[in-house]
């Protein structure tokens, strides 16, 4: 059969997500660490952006940055919110940015 890695050549992806199962064990599981490093190296070679999912601890984020991962998402950065709350969050962030720029 066809491997899923073979699809990287067939389809021109520009982003890849690292599953939270690997991220959650990055600090204490050497195989997860090696898999993440391999994914990052492969994506760098293919010119793909990478997003690590499920980052919950500062130490996980630090390790991913150390490995060269520039994108991440997870509870460390914020919990999921509904559409109305998202609009409010963006509005408040925009006002804060304008205020900071004015200072």
C-alpha positions, 0 to 999 in steps of 0.5 A: 500500500501507499504510505502516508509519507508518500502523500507529502510528495503527491500533495503540496502541503505547506503546514503540518501539525505535530499531534499532542500525543507526542507533545505531551510526552516530549519531556520524559519520552525519548522516542517522542523527542526523536519523532518530533525532531525528525518531523521538524527536520523533514518539514524544514527540508520540505519548506513546511511550517509546523504547529505543535498541538497540545502545549500545556506547560512552559517546559514543553514550549521551551523544548519545542523552541529549542528544537526549532519549532516556531508554531504551537497551540494549546492550553498554555496559550489559552483555552478554547472560546466561542465566536462571541468571546473570540470577537471580544478578545480580538477587539480588546487585544486590538485596543490594547495594541493601539494604546501600547503604540500610542505610549 
